[in-house]
Each structure stands twice: as structure tokens, then as C-alpha cells.
């Protein structure tokens, strides 16, 4: 058993040292990359619809028809016909603006920037305020940080969204911080895998990917997820590996620290924290070698994470929100560096079942 453990440890160290193999610097060359996500340049988008109708009249099977106008840089505006609906029951009930699910027919997308895209999620601010804009920016950053960890992630693209709320008597225009997220089908295709819709116990999911995900959720202070129930996580299957979790929806995390954020109670599981800025490790116990390898990976990633955050400092509306985010991430890396904190807050806190 000791020999097997040493071999596993050596293998993990080798994998984590391979350029791009685990860190997400290179992704599988399978021809499935979509033009929409081949650039990180901020996309100008215009949408016009009734916010009231979207929240009141749409559901999983009912959509509104509208035109999505878009522009890259100084290029001319182009358009694509789309269908949209509100998503997120909590946000629909508690926010002025709801996140949007977008569907695009193959014929409509052909020849446009959206070619090869059937579905997207648009993340919008809860309300058209500066604080809510910063919440969206921080959630976008969370996705970008996870891209650094693993190739098994959702791609995103930032938007400058000009939204016109159609009303009976008049229209009101908003300029919003927003971003789009690719569909899980595109994630699976890009990684030469398949989406799994059935549940898989977390301990039967890919150990390395699971621990990378658990550390990430701890890093951003997120407890609003469940690998067991696929709450804010999807699963894909890739040949040669067990089920791989793909996390999303981080607006309830401590890093975002939205004014409306509450501690998660997935499946009635009451957690021993009072606010989202208190970290709680929600991962399961696994081979210590895997934990140690992922710990080293995250410590090695710190310069990239902090540099990316710093590069977007001027995009924050409130400098205090930027500094709080920076301090929150620094605290995570301090926990990883300190052997006692790491053992008590991660290793000991890991769940048995």
C-alpha cells in the first residue's frame, strides 16, 4: 500500500508539472472551439425586451423572441435572432433583473459570431447599481480563476450590455456589466466527453478534478453547491477518467459577497457558519497525496490569480470592493501556506460522507 501511495503521489506531481496538462493553459485540440469564446475581448451587446414579461411569462418551455445585436471593438453592429427566458428561481423572486437563458437556432447562428452555439446563459446584475455591477465582475473573475486550474470549466465572455426595458408607456435603457457562459454541451464537446445527467456519488467522481473543485469553492468561499445533487454543478464523462464536476453560479460566494447572499442550505443541510464570508471546506476525504498535490498547484497559481485580479482593478466601480476581494483571496493563500491552518480548515474539515 505504501508503494502504491508513493506511485500515486509521483504521478500527481508529474501531472501537475506538465505544462498545461492540468493548469488549463492548453485545452484539448478537438476542433470544437467556438468563435464566440475564442477571444477575451469584451463584447458589446444590445437586447430589448420587457423585463416584466420575461420574469412573469417565461419558463423552461416558454420563451420570448427578440434580436440580439452585437459588436466587436469598432466593427459594425451585427445581429442574430434569439429566444430568451428568465432563469434562477431565487433571482426571479428577489431581483429587479433576472439572469437570462438564450437559445439560438442553428440556421440563425450560421455565419455569425454565434455559429455552433445553441444555448447560452447571460449573467446580469441583480439591479442596475454600481454595487451589483461589481458583484457581476467578481463572479466573472471566479470563472476566470477556475480556467487557470483545469481545462474542465465553463468558458465565459464579458459583455457591455445595453438593455432596453420595453414598457407600455415608455422604454428605459440601462448599460449593464454582464457576461455570458457557454452551455455544458459545448464544455463536453470541447473536452471530447459527454454530459452525465444521472447522479454520481462524489466519492465516485474523478478524485483530482473533485479536489481541484473543492479547493476552488473554498477559495471563493462558496457553499452553494452540491456534487452529489448536481446543484450548481454539471458532470461530464471523459474517457479514462471518472465523472468530472464542472461548477457554475458563484454569486452566493464570500468573494462576491453580494448584499443578498445567504449561507446555503442544500437539501436542508444547515451549515455551521453564519455568513458567506466565513469559509467552510465542503469536500470529501480522499487520498492525502491528491490533497497535497492540489495544495501545491494552488500555491503555484497565486501570482497568476492575483495578477489577473489586479489587471481589472480599474473596472471596479467601488475600490473597496476590489480591495475586499484581494484581501479575501490573500486569506485563502495564507491558509494554504500555513500547515496548521491547512490541516484544521481543510484536511480535518473534509467530509466522510
N, C-alpha and C positions, 0 to 999 in steps of 0.2 A: 504493500500500500504506500509506503514512504517513497519507493522508487517511482510509482505511478504519479504521486503527488508532485515530485520533483520534475518529472517529464511534463506534466500539465503546466507547471509554473514556467518552465523554459519555453514551452510552446506559446503561452500567452505573452511572455516578454518579447519573443520573436515577432509575433503578430503585431504587437503594439509598436514595434520599431520599424516595421515595413512602411516605407513612405506611402501614405495614402491608403493603405490597406484597411485600417480601422478609423483613422482620423478624418475620413471624409474628404481628403484632398483630391482624390481621384474617384470617380464613380464608374460603375460597370459600363463598358463601351458596347451598348446593345442597340444603338440606333433609335432608342425610344425617347431621347431628349426632345422636348418640345420647344419651339421657338419662343413661346411666351416666357419660359423660365431660363432661357439661355443667356439672359442679361440681368444684371442687378440694377440697371438704370431705372430710376423712378418713373413710373408710367402715369401720364395724365389721362384721367378717365372722367367722362360725363355720363350721369344717369338721371333720368327723370321719371318719377312715379309717385303715387300717393302713399305716403308713409302709413297713413291710417288704413288704407285698403290692404297694404302689404301685411300689416300685423293682424288685422281683423279677418281678412278673407282668404289668406293663403294657408296651405298645409302641405303634407307630404305629397299630395296628388293634385293640388290646385296651385297654379302659377299665374303671375301677371306677365303679359307680353310687353316688351319695351325694346328700345335701341340702346346699345352701349357704344358710345363714342370714345375713341382713344387716340392718343398721340404720343410718339416717342420723340423727346427732345423738341427740336424746331420743325419736325416733319409736319406734313399736312394732316388734318384730322381724318380718321377713317372710322368705319362703323361696322357693327355686327349685330344681327338680331338675336335677342336672348329671351329666356323666360326666367323669372325670378320668384322666390318666395322667402318669407321670414324663416329663420331657424333659431333654435335656442329658446326653450320654453321660459326659462328664468328671465332672460333678457327681454323677451317679448312682453312679459308682465311688469318688468321693473325699469326698463329703459325707454327713453324717447325714441332712440333709433335701435332697430334690431339688426343683428348680423343677417347676411343675405346668402342664400343658396342660388347659384346661377347654373342654368342648363343651356347648352348650345347645340343646335342640330348640326350634323356633320356637313350638310350642304351649305349652311350659313357660315360655318367656320372655314370652309375651303378657301385657300388663297389669302387668308388673313393671318394676323399675328396669333390668332386663337386656333389655328389649324391643329387637329389632333387632340383638342380639348373638348370633352363632353360636359364635364361638371367642374365647378369651382366653388369655393367659399370666399365670401368677402367679409373681412373683419372691419366693422365700423365702430366709432366711439359710441359709448352709451348715450352721450348727449353732446351737442356741438359746443363744448367748452375747452379751454386750454388744458385743464387737468385731464379731461377724458382723452384728449389728443395725445398727451404724454403716456397715458395708460396703453394706448394702442401702439405707440412707438416702443414701449418696453416689452410688450408681448411679441412684437415683431423681432426685437433683439433676442428674445428667448429662442425663437425658431432658428435664428442665425447662429446662435451659440451651439445648438444641438447639431447643426450641419457640420460643425468642427469635430464633433465626437464620432459620428458614424455616417456611412453612406445611406443607412436606412432611416430616412427622415422625410418629412413633407417639405417640398420646395415652396418658397414664398416669393412674392414680388410686391414691393412697396408701391402705393398709389397716392397721387394727389387727386382726390375725388371731388369733383364739382357736382353736387347733388341738388336737384330742384325738386322740392316737395310740392306736388300738384294738389291744389285745393280748389273747392268750388268757386270761391270768390277771388282768390289770388294765388300766386305762387311765391314760394320763399326759397331762396338759394343759399346753400351752405358750401364752404370749402372745408373738406374734412381730411384728417390724417387717416389713412386706411391701408390695408394690404390684402392681397389675395393668396389663397392656399390651393395647391393642386389637389386633385382627387386621389383617393387611395388606389384606384385602379392604375393611375399613372405611376405612383410610387412602386407598385408591384411590377409593372412592365419594365420600368427603368432598372430594376434590380433582378430582372429575369425570374420573377417569382409570381405567386398567386395570392390573392386575398383570401384569408380564412374568416368565414362568418361564424363558425362554431366557437364555443368557448374552449379554452385550453387552460388548465391549472397553471399558475405562474411558475411552479417548480418544474413543469414540463415544457416551459418555454426556453428559448436559447439563453444559456447562462450568461455569456459575455454581454449580449445585447441587453438582457434584463438588468444586469448590474450597471451598465452604462446609463440606461434609462433611469434607474433608481437614484443614482448619484446626481443626474441632471435634475430630477424632480426635487431632490434635497437642495441642490444648488440654488434653484429659483424659489425654494420654499413653497412647493406645491403639494397639496394633499388631495386635490380634487381630481383623482384618477383611480382607476382600478384595473389592473392587468387581468384579474380573474373575471370581471364582468364586462370588460371592454368599455369601461366608462372613460371617455376622453382618450381612448387608445384604440387603435386598429391593429390587427395581426396580419402578417404576411408569411408565406412559406417559401423559402428559398432552398433549392436542392443542397443537401449536405449540412443543413442546419435545422434546428427545431424552430417552432413558431417564433417570429421576431416581433416584438411590440413596437408600434410607431405612435408616439404621443402627440397630442394636439390640445388646443384650448387651454391657455395658461393665464387667463385674465383674473382667476381667483388666487393666483400665487402671491407670495410675500414680496417677490421682486417687483411685480406690477403694483401691488398694494393699492388697488382701487378702493374708492370710498365705499363701494357696495360689496366688497369681498367679504365672504364669511367662511369659517372653517368648515371643511367638507364633512358630510355625514353619509357617505355612500353606503347603501344597504343598511342604514340605521346604525352604522358603526361610529359611535361618539369618540372622538379623539381627545387625548389628554393635552390639548393646547387651547388657548383662549382667543388667539388672533392669528391671522395668516402670516404675520412676520415672525412667528415662532417656528423654527424648523423642527420637523419630525420626520425621521427616516422611515419610509413605508415599504422598503424592500424586504425580501426574504433571505434567510440564512442560506449561504451557498459556500462552495469551496473557498477558503481564505485566500488561496492563490489568485482567484479571479478578482476578489476584492482588492488585493494589493496591487495587481496589475492595473486595474481601473483607477485606483487612487493615484498611481504614478502618472497615468495618462492625463488625468485632470490637472495635476500639478504642472505637468509639462505644457498644458494648454493655457495656463493662466496668462502669459504675456499676450497671446492672440486674443483671448476673450477681453481683456482689459483694453487692449489697443483698439479693438473694434468698437467697444463702448465709447472710448474717448473720441474716436473719429466722428461720432454722432452727437457729441456734446452740444453743438450749436443748434441742433434740430429740436432740442427740448424747449418747450415754452417756459418752463419753470426750472431754474438752475438748481433749486433744492431737490426736485425730483431726480435730476441727474445725479447729484451727489449722494442722495439716499440709495440709489441703485448701485452706485460704485461701492459705497460702504457695505451694502448688503452682500455683494459678491466677494469683497475682501474678507468678510467674516467667514464665508464658506471656505475659502482657501486657507485661512488661519486654522480652521477646524481640521482640514486635511493634513496640514503641516504638523500639527501638534499630536503626538502619539496618544496622549491621554484623552484629548477631546475626540479624536478619531475613533478610538475604541469605545468610549462611552456613548457618543452620539450616533454612531453608525453601526459598528460591529455588535455591540450589546443590544442596540435597539432593533436590529433585524428580526423579522418575524419568523416563528417556527411554522406557522400555518395560516 
